[in-house]
């Protein structure tokens, strides 16, 4: 059970840290999403900052203190909030763009957020039964470094793809200019 708990905690921590950091980096898209869900602009901006902090805090909680009831409760609350957003989005006449992981990630709020509620609840249960003591500071630091490398690698893959696309566009433009002149 301990290995399963470790794997699940790192996966969930990575998801929450990525989402929280992306929201903190650029609040506009998340504010827009919350406004589409019916939250007034002023409260949407505050809620985006608060959600970002909670996601980052829960992510670090999963790395360093997954055994704490507060960490597990944070996961349950976030799962419920995500599911509520999905339910509200399903009731709207128009699709609501999901900016869960920042700009450039396509998706819509709805079924996915509702269906993943079981994963958040199951994760909290795994942490409750799988961790009985805190993670040492050195082990936590290694886990944070590992998550950082994974996130940096994922970002590098996206940048590499964008670089290739830009190169192709540049070559196409050069061919067009030769044809015109």
Beta strands, then each sheet from edge to edge (+ up, - down):
end
